[in-house]
């Protein structure tokens, strides 16, 4: 068989087979519906959650989320990892193609006169001045090599690299989902602390008014010094809580500034003015469990990691088979620059090479076993990520729904306590009840109003957690 025929046979065989398992996405049965979907306000129709924050109808929240998505540093790191993975894919893809190296060289050498001797035609020896001991060597040429991917090892490595690019993409999406949830959570908590601060300030104003009235009554002999002391203590207790509330507000602003990659103080002029806690949508769209498997980045990432691990099994299996290579050399070589490029200065060689591991003490098969075990781990991690995702959504639904019941109860409690406080203050001004009745009513109103503000905050934060558990916040390109 001629060299050309051998080469053609090898080229045809390069696309003939790919050893190892072919990847097929695993089939995981998802529940038909959410267990908590029966609760009021939960909508399981197909949902587009790519911009879930718009449902809060808060322009400043929308602005913060957009800025975070553009400038957050964790997101920038995740984007750089995508570029890294794509570079690795390019390196793996390059293994499918020939490599060609060019070189040009010049050398000047001298041979020892004492190392060369030869008999002359008369039987004598040449002297050193009869020998050309010094010489130049001019050389240029190309070296080419091509390992033919007969059994698909290189192609499997390309498959694995492509899957790792997908993994990096899903990791960035996961960072984005977490980031948007953190921005919304911190913003909502900021508005919640501002509400609590306003409640404390209103209560302090009311308590100081009662304190002033008590002092007037004490001066008129209608109240005791004990009542004045109790009123002063209550007012000072409330005043002592205000610095802690103001400190929590500033800390949340600093956190938001970090999330948008801003220096401390950047957002204070936008966020210092109190605004309402973002309102909840009347219906919360959650879709169906089957949508979750297609939407959550961590589940998608685990599936791509399984694909990469499967391809690596094939790459390891290919090492059991022979490797076929084509190598070639072409160049020019001469002792003189004057005839360096002459036709008689050419040299070349070309030919196929076959290598096959004969004995490696079981190293290749051990590596296949390692890759197979890694594939099994990836499969189990994928199954676990699905279960975790389903459980997180159900838990988020429970938190959101249960907080709604607590919020409604607190609304009723606040209404009753406010009515009791009004009655107690009227009776106290008339001198019909002791100040302790007013004090107890004030404490109840303040505690209930504070709890109600916390509950309203928790409702919005829990809804953000639900959207995060559902994997919302990104859109497929």
C-alpha positions in Angstrom: 0.0 0.0 0.0 1.4 3.4 -0.9 1.9 6.2 1.6 -0.9 8.2 0.0 -3.3 5.2 0.5 -2.2 4.8 4.1 -2.8 8.5 4.8 -6.2 8.4 3.2 -7.2 5.3 5.2 -6.2 7.0 8.4 -8.1 10.2 7.5 -11.2 8.2 6.8 -10.8 6.3 10.1 -10.5 9.5 12.0 -14.3 10.0 12.0 -15.2 6.3 12.2 -15.9 5.8 15.9 -16.0 7.4 19.3 -15.5 5.1 22.2 -17.2 5.6 25.6 -20.7 6.2 26.7 -22.8 8.7 24.7 -24.5 11.3 27.0 -28.2 11.4 27.4 -29.8 13.8 29.9 -31.2 12.0 32.9 -34.9 11.7 33.3 -36.2 12.9 36.7 -39.9 12.7 37.5 -41.2 16.1 38.8 -44.4 16.4 40.9 -47.5 17.4 39.0 -48.0 20.4 41.3 -46.7 22.1 44.4 -48.0 20.8 47.7 -48.6 24.3 49.0 -50.2 25.6 45.8 -53.7 25.4 47.2 -53.1 28.4 49.4 -54.8 31.7 48.5 -52.8 34.0 46.2 -50.6 31.2 44.6 -50.9 31.0 40.8 -49.4 27.9 39.2 -49.9 28.9 35.6 -46.7 29.1 33.5 -44.7 32.1 34.7 -42.0 34.3 33.3 -39.9 35.2 36.3 -37.0 36.8 34.4 -37.9 40.2 35.9 -39.8 39.3 39.0 -38.9 42.5 40.8 -41.1 44.5 38.6 -44.1 43.0 40.5 -43.2 45.2 43.5 -43.7 48.3 41.4 -40.9 50.2 43.1 -38.8 52.3 40.6 -35.9 52.7 43.0 -35.7 48.9 43.6 -35.7 48.4 39.8 -32.9 50.9 39.4 -30.8 49.2 42.1 -31.2 45.8 40.5 -30.3 47.1 37.1 -27.1 48.8 38.5 -26.1 45.7 40.4 -26.6 43.5 37.3 -24.2 45.8 35.4 -21.5 46.4 37.9 -21.4 43.8 40.6 -17.9 42.4 41.1 -19.0 38.8 41.9 -20.8 38.8 38.6 -17.7 40.2 36.8 -15.7 37.3 38.3 -18.3 34.8 37.0 -18.1 36.4 33.6 -14.3 36.0 33.6 -14.7 32.3 34.5 -16.9 31.9 31.4 -14.0 33.3 29.3 -11.6 31.0 31.0 -13.8 28.0 30.2 -14.1 29.1 26.6 -10.3 29.4 26.4 -10.1 25.8 27.7 -12.6 24.7 25.0 -10.4 26.3 22.4 -7.3 24.5 23.7 -9.2 21.2 23.6 -10.5 21.9 20.1 -7.0 22.6 18.9 -6.0 19.0 19.6 -8.2 17.9 16.7 -6.0 19.7 14.2 -2.4 19.4 13.0 0.4 21.4 14.6 3.1 23.0 12.4 6.2 24.6 13.8 8.6 26.7 11.8 12.2 27.3 12.7 15.2 29.1 11.3 18.7 28.7 12.6 22.4 29.6 12.0 25.4 28.1 13.7 29.2 28.3 13.3 31.3 25.5 14.6 34.9 24.4 14.7 36.2 20.8 14.8 39.3 19.8 16.7 42.2 19.1 14.4 43.4 16.4 16.8 40.1 14.6 16.4 40.4 14.2 12.6 43.0 12.1 10.8 43.0 10.4 7.5 45.5 8.6 5.3 46.6 10.5 2.2 46.9 8.9 -1.2 50.6 8.4 -0.4 49.8 6.8 3.0 50.7 10.0 5.0 48.4 12.1 7.3 46.8 15.5 6.6 48.0 18.4 8.6 45.6 20.7 10.4 45.9 23.4 7.8 44.8 21.0 5.1 41.5 20.5 6.9 38.4 22.8 6.9 38.0 22.9 10.7 35.5 25.8 10.8 32.2 25.9 9.0 28.8 27.6 8.9 25.4 25.9 8.9 22.2 27.6 7.6 18.9 25.8 8.3 15.2 26.6 8.0 12.2 24.4 7.9 8.8 23.2 9.2 7.8 20.3 11.5 4.3 19.1 11.3 2.4 16.5 13.4 -1.2 15.3 13.4 -2.6 12.8 15.9 -5.6 11.4 14.2 -8.6 11.1 16.5 -9.5 7.6 15.4 -11.2 6.5 18.6 -12.6 9.9 19.7 -10.5 10.7 22.7 -9.9 14.3 21.6 -13.6 14.7 20.6 -14.7 13.5 24.0 -12.4 16.0 25.6 -13.9 18.7 23.4 -17.4 17.5 24.6 -16.3 17.8 28.2 -14.8 21.3 27.6 -18.0 22.5 25.9 -20.0 21.2 28.9 -17.7 23.0 31.3 -18.4 26.2 29.3 -22.1 25.6 29.9 -21.3 25.0 33.6 -19.6 28.4 33.8 -22.6 30.0 32.1 -25.0 28.4 34.6 -22.7 29.5 37.5 -22.9 33.1 36.4 -26.7 32.7 36.2 -26.7 31.4 39.7 -24.6 34.3 40.9 -27.1 36.7 39.1 -30.1 35.0 40.8 -28.4 35.3 44.2 -27.3 38.9 43.6 -30.8 40.1 42.6 -32.3 38.4 45.5 -29.8 40.0 47.9 -30.4 43.5 46.4 -34.1 43.1 46.8 -33.9 41.6 50.3 -31.5 44.4 51.6 -33.7 47.1 50.1 -36.9 45.7 51.6 -35.2 45.3 55.0 -34.0 48.9 54.7 -37.6 50.1 54.2 -38.7 47.9 57.0 -36.2 49.4 59.4 -37.2 52.9 58.3 -40.8 52.0 59.1 -39.8 50.7 62.5 -37.8 53.9 63.1 -40.9 56.0 62.2 -43.0 54.0 64.6 -40.5 54.5 67.4 -40.3 58.2 66.7 -44.1 58.5 66.7 -44.4 56.6 69.9 -41.7 58.7 71.5 -43.6 61.9 70.5 -46.8 60.4 72.1 -45.0 59.4 75.2 -43.4 62.8 75.6 -46.8 64.3 75.3 -48.1 62.0 78.0 -45.1 62.8 80.1 -45.8 66.6 79.8 -49.4 66.0 80.8 -48.3 63.9 83.8 -46.0 66.6 85.0 -48.9 69.1 84.8 -51.1 66.8 86.7 -48.3 66.3 89.3 -48.0 70.0 89.7 -51.7 70.2 90.3 -51.6 67.4 92.8 -53.6 65.1 90.6 -50.7 62.6 89.9 -48.0 61.1 91.9 -44.3 61.3 91.5 -44.4 57.5 90.6 -46.5 58.3 87.5 -44.0 60.9 86.4 -41.1 58.5 86.9 -42.9 55.8 84.9 -43.7 58.2 82.1 -40.0 59.4 82.0 -38.7 55.8 82.0 -41.0 54.8 79.1 -40.0 57.8 77.0 -36.3 57.2 77.6 -36.6 53.5 76.9 -38.2 54.3 73.5 -35.5 56.9 72.8 -32.8 54.4 73.5 -34.0 52.2 70.7 -33.8 54.8 68.0 -29.9 54.9 67.6 -30.0 51.1 67.0 -32.6 51.5 64.3 -30.7 54.3 62.6 -27.5 52.2 62.7 -29.2 49.3 61.1 -30.5 51.5 58.3 -27.0 52.8 57.5 -25.5 49.3 57.5 -28.1 48.2 55.0 -27.3 51.1 52.8 -23.6 50.1 52.9 -24.5 46.6 51.9 -26.4 47.8 48.9 -23.5 50.0 47.9 -21.2 46.9 47.9 -23.7 45.0 45.8 -23.6 47.7 43.1 -19.8 48.0 43.4 -20.1 51.5 44.9 -18.1 53.2 47.6 -19.7 54.0 51.0 -21.9 57.0 50.8 -22.9 56.6 47.2 -26.5 55.7 47.8 -27.3 57.6 51.0 -28.8 60.6 49.2 -31.2 58.2 47.3 -32.1 55.9 50.2 -32.1 58.2 53.3 -35.7 59.4 52.7 -38.2 56.8 54.1 -40.5 55.1 51.6 -43.1 52.4 52.0 -42.2 48.8 52.1 -42.7 47.5 48.5 -46.3 46.3 48.0 -47.0 42.6 47.3 -48.7 41.5 44.1 -52.2 40.2 44.5 -51.2 36.9 42.8 -47.8 35.2 43.1 -46.9 33.2 40.0 -44.8 30.1 40.7 -45.4 27.9 37.7 -45.2 24.2 37.9 -42.4 21.9 39.3 -41.4 20.8 35.8 -40.6 24.4 35.0 -38.2 24.5 37.9 -36.0 21.9 36.4 -35.5 24.0 33.3 -35.1 27.3 35.2 -32.9 26.9 38.3 -29.3 27.5 37.4 -27.9 25.1 40.0 -30.0 22.2 38.5 -28.9 23.2 35.0 -25.3 23.4 36.2 -25.4 19.9 37.8 -26.8 18.5 34.5 -23.9 20.0 32.5 -21.4 18.7 35.1 -22.9 15.3 34.5 -22.4 15.7 30.7 -18.8 16.7 31.2 -18.1 13.7 33.5 -19.7 11.4 30.9 -17.5 12.7 28.2 -14.4 12.3 30.3 -15.2 8.6 30.7 -15.0 8.3 26.9 -11.7 10.3 26.8 -10.2 7.9 29.3 -11.5 4.8 27.4 -9.8 6.0 24.2 -6.4 5.6 25.9 -6.9 1.8 25.7 -6.6 2.0 21.9 -3.7 2.7 19.5 -2.9 6.3 18.5 -2.3 7.1 14.9 -0.2 10.1 13.9 1.2 11.7 10.8 4.5 13.5 11.0 6.4 15.4 8.4 9.5 17.6 8.1 10.5 20.0 5.3 13.3 22.5 5.1 16.4 23.9 3.6 19.9 23.2 4.9 23.3 24.4 3.6 26.8 25.1 4.7 26.8 28.3 2.6 24.4 31.2 2.5 24.9 31.5 -1.2 23.2 28.3 -2.0 20.9 28.1 1.0 17.8 28.4 -1.1 19.0 26.2 -3.9 16.9 23.2 -4.8 19.6 20.8 -3.7 19.5 22.3 -0.2 16.0 20.8 0.4 15.4 18.0 2.9 12.1 16.4 3.9 10.5 13.3 5.5 6.9 12.2 6.0 5.3 9.1 7.5 2.6 7.6 9.8 3.3 6.5 13.4 1.3 4.1 15.4 1.7 3.8 19.2 -0.2 1.4 21.5 0.3 1.0 25.2 1.6 -2.5 25.8 2.1 -2.4 29.6 1.2 0.3 32.1 0.5 -1.7 35.2 -3.3 -1.0 34.9 -3.0 2.8 34.9 -5.4 3.4 32.0 -8.1 1.1 33.4 -7.7 2.7 36.8 -8.2 6.1 35.2 -11.3 4.8 33.5 -12.6 3.6 36.9 -11.9 7.1 38.4 -13.8 8.8 35.6 -16.7 6.4 35.9 -16.9 7.0 39.6 -16.9 10.8 39.0 -19.7 10.3 36.5 -21.7 8.4 39.2 -21.1 11.2 41.7 -22.2 13.8 39.1 -25.4 11.9 38.6 -26.2 11.7 42.3 -25.4 15.3 42.7 -27.8 16.2 39.9 -30.6 14.2 41.6 -29.8 15.8 44.9 -29.9 19.3 43.3 -33.4 18.5 41.9 -34.6 17.4 45.3 -33.1 20.4 47.1 -34.7 22.8 44.5 -38.1 21.2 45.0 -37.8 21.3 48.8 -36.6 25.0 48.8 -39.6 26.1 46.8 -42.0 24.2 49.1 -40.3 25.7 52.2 -40.4 29.2 50.7 -44.1 28.8 49.9 -44.8 27.7 53.5 -42.9 30.7 54.9 -44.7 33.1 52.6 -48.2 31.7 53.2 -47.8 31.4 57.0 -46.5 35.0 57.3 -49.6 36.1 55.5 -51.7 34.6 58.3 -49.5 36.3 61.0 -49.7 39.6 59.2 -53.6 39.5 59.2 -53.7 38.7 62.9 -51.3 41.5 63.7 -53.5 43.9 61.8 -56.4 43.0 64.0 -54.3 43.2 67.1 -53.0 46.6 66.3 -56.5 47.9 65.6 -57.7 46.7 69.0 -54.6 48.0 70.9 -54.9 51.4 69.3 -58.5 51.6 70.4 -57.6 50.6 73.9 -54.8 53.2 74.0 -57.2 55.9 73.0 -59.7 55.0 75.6 -57.0 54.8 78.3 -55.6 58.2 77.4 -59.0 59.8 77.5 -59.8 58.3 80.9 -56.4 59.3 82.3 -56.9 62.9 81.2 -60.2 62.8 83.1 -58.4 61.3 86.1 -60.5 58.2 86.0 -57.7 55.6 85.6 -54.2 55.3 86.8 -51.2 56.0 84.5 -50.3 52.3 84.5 -53.3 51.7 82.2 -51.9 54.1 79.7 -48.4 52.7 80.1 -49.6 49.1 79.4 -51.7 50.3 76.4 -48.7 52.2 75.0 -46.4 49.2 75.3 -49.0 47.0 73.5 -49.4 49.4 70.7 -45.7 49.9 70.2 -45.0 46.2 70.3 -47.8 45.3 67.9 -46.9 48.1 65.5 -43.3 47.0 65.5 -44.3 43.4 64.9 -46.6 44.4 62.1 -43.8 46.3 60.4 -41.5 43.3 60.8 -44.2 41.0 59.4 -44.8 43.2 56.4 -41.1 43.2 55.8 -40.9 39.5 56.2 -43.7 39.0 53.7 -41.8 40.9 51.0 -38.5 39.2 51.9 -40.2 35.8 51.9 -41.6 36.5 48.4 -38.1 37.4 47.2 -36.9 34.2 48.7 -39.6 32.3 46.8 -38.6 33.9 43.5 -35.0 33.1 44.3 -35.9 29.4 45.0 -37.8 29.3 41.7 -34.6 30.4 39.9 -36.0 33.6 38.6 -33.9 36.6 37.6 -32.4 35.6 34.3 -33.6 35.0 30.7 -32.3 32.4 28.2 -30.3 34.1 25.4 
